[in-house]
Amino acid sequence: RLDYFAGYRPRTLITTKGSYELSVPLARSTPLRFTVFDRYRRLWKRVDEILREIFLAGCSTRRTGEVLELLLGTKVSAQTVSRAVQELTPLVHSFHERDLEDRYQVLLLDGVTQKLHSGTGRAKKKIVLVAYGITHTGHRELIDFMMSPSESENAWFGFLNRLYHRGLEGRTLTLVVSDGGSGLVKTLPYIYPQVKHQRCWAHKLRNIADKVNKVDEKRVLAGAKRIYLAPHRKAALQAFRHWRDRWINQYPRAVRCLERDLDTLLTFFDFPVEMREHIRTTNYIERSFKEVRRRTRSISCFANAESCERIMYAVFVYLNSKWERNPLIQFAHNS
């Protein structure tokens, strides 16, 4: 004999079928463990999953408890919701540490801003650096992300160096698409020196617009757009020269802004026609940021970096599973 039976204790367990009062057997000196539920847990595992899905869909912790009450007839506190969401933390760590397959032909790099509480009580901005890959079969994936104080050269080098040593060595990589951030531009030759670089036209047009008068903005940008809409590189260069001659005297800063990056702005002409429209901007990664912002809009400021990473991870996993069934045929043509 190992121990003696010592009666029962009442236990409330919330399941997908409602709330149940259980009589949990006790032993005199041996703590008993059960497969149905863990110690100190009031929620069945399936209820935890539903709760996290509601929260990650955009509800606040308080609203998540209210929705769960409508579904199950049992109220769940905001603290219980927070504890359930915190269980994503080990999954986030595994996501950051997993080995990567070197299978991407295009890599898009950009950052999205999030707000975190600081020790002074004021919100401070953090940049989440993000890598988005597209394979030769057209499958796309949000590969990883990293919290950073800024988009500095050191930050990008640390992020890309980690990806490289986890397996993303760039053997099949043909193109990196990014905005014009100087930190990232300086880092790329060190990590992926053999890979061509395409600067985002959408970011460049916004830079040009900042350097011209409002009354002329539409005409200046319309002329600049004719450059990337040209059928081939030679025609694009001809369109640039015409645009430069038209505006150089009136807006020299705007013209020089485009001229100094012209080579990397026209890199997309080196790729198949069906791919060009999709690789001349960072629009693909920007669209994924819209989903991130939609989810974080209800959270005006994250309590800490861990809570922000849990949300980012959940959005990434959701988008990756959604995209798995919908490859981009424009990129598959090149396989």
Helices and strands as residue ranges (DSSP letters): E 5-15, E 18-27, H 45-56, H 61-72, H 78-86, H 89-97, E 104-117, E 123-135, E 140-148, H 153-165, E 175-178, H 182-191, E 196-199, H 201-209, G 214-216, H 217-228, H 233-247, H 252-259, H 262-265, G 267-270, H 273-279, H 283-296, H 305-323, H 329-332
